[in-house]
């Protein structure tokens, strides 16, 4: 059970939201879903990853923190897209950001992963 599970072309806007202590990923984007996460949003202390962006899904994140998750901060799978600007991805058990081959990730400003 992810904290937020968005699919089927959903479009999420999470301004300053906290997503914590989910059993699986904090935010799971799949099946052409998109999400804008910004304004000091915090995704932390989740059982798996902070954010999982599956094939066909899109993430735009600005000024947010994805920290202290039990696996990676953000995983962008092959076919997924992410645009990250001024985000803190530190303190996760695994890497802050995992970019699978075939994913498209754009980093702007400070993207802290360690």
C-alpha positions in Angstrom: 0.0 0.0 0.0 1.6 3.2 -1.2 0.7 6.5 0.5 -0.5 7.9 -2.9 -1.1 5.5 -5.8 -1.8 7.4 -9.0 -2.5 5.8 -12.4 -4.9 6.0 -15.3 -3.8 9.4 -16.5 -4.3 11.0 -13.1 -2.7 14.5 -12.6 -1.7 15.2 -9.0 -0.7 18.6 -7.6 0.9 18.3 -4.1 1.8 21.7 -2.7 3.5 21.5 0.7 2.2 18.0 1.3 3.7 15.5 3.7 3.6 11.8 2.8 5.1 9.7 5.5 5.1 6.2 7.0 3.5 4.3 4.1 4.1 0.6 4.0 5.4 0.8 0.4 6.4 3.8 -1.7 5.3 7.2 -0.5 4.1 8.2 -4.0 3.7 5.6 -6.8 3.0 7.0 -10.3 2.1 4.7 -13.2 -0.1 4.3 -16.3 0.4 7.8 -17.7 -0.1 9.5 -14.4 1.7 12.8 -13.7 2.5 14.7 -10.5 3.7 18.1 -9.5 5.2 18.1 -6.0 6.5 21.4 -4.7 6.4 24.1 -2.0 8.5 22.3 0.6 6.6 19.0 0.3 8.2 16.2 2.4 8.1 12.5 1.5 9.8 10.5 4.2 10.0 7.4 6.4 8.3 5.2 3.9 8.7 1.4 3.8 10.1 1.3 0.3 10.9 4.3 -1.9 9.9 7.9 -1.5 8.7 8.2 -5.1 8.5 5.5 -7.8 7.9 6.7 -11.4 7.0 3.8 -13.6 7.0 3.7 -17.4 4.7 6.3 -19.0 4.5 8.4 -15.8 5.9 11.9 -15.2 7.1 13.7 -12.1 7.9 17.4 -11.7 9.4 18.2 -8.3 10.6 21.6 -7.1 11.8 22.6 -3.7 10.9 19.3 -2.0 12.5 16.8 0.3 12.5 13.0 -0.2 14.4 11.7 2.8 14.8 8.8 5.3 13.0 6.2 3.1 13.9 2.5 3.5 15.0 2.1 -0.1 15.8 4.9 -2.6 14.5 8.5 -2.5 13.3 8.5 -6.1 13.3 5.7 -8.7 12.6 6.6 -12.3 12.0 3.4 -14.3 12.6 2.9 -18.0 10.0 4.9 -19.9 9.4 7.2 -16.9 10.2 10.9 -16.8 11.2 13.3 -14.0 12.2 16.9 -13.8 13.9 17.8 -10.5 14.7 21.3 -9.4 16.2 22.2 -6.0 15.4 19.0 -4.2 16.9 17.2 -1.2 17.2 13.5 -1.8 19.6 12.7 1.1 19.4 10.3 4.0 17.7 7.4 2.2 18.9 3.9 2.9 19.7 3.4 -0.8 20.6 6.0 -3.4 18.9 9.4 -3.4 18.1 9.0 -7.1 18.0 5.8 -9.3 17.7 6.4 -13.0 17.0 3.2 -14.9 18.3 2.9 -18.4 15.7 4.3 -20.8 14.4 6.8 -18.2 14.5 10.6 -18.8 15.6 12.7 -15.9 16.3 16.5 -16.0 18.1 18.1 -13.0 18.1 21.8 -12.4 19.5 24.0 -9.6 20.6 22.0 -6.6 19.7 18.3 -6.6 21.3 16.9 -3.5 21.5 13.1 -3.5 24.2 12.5 -0.8 
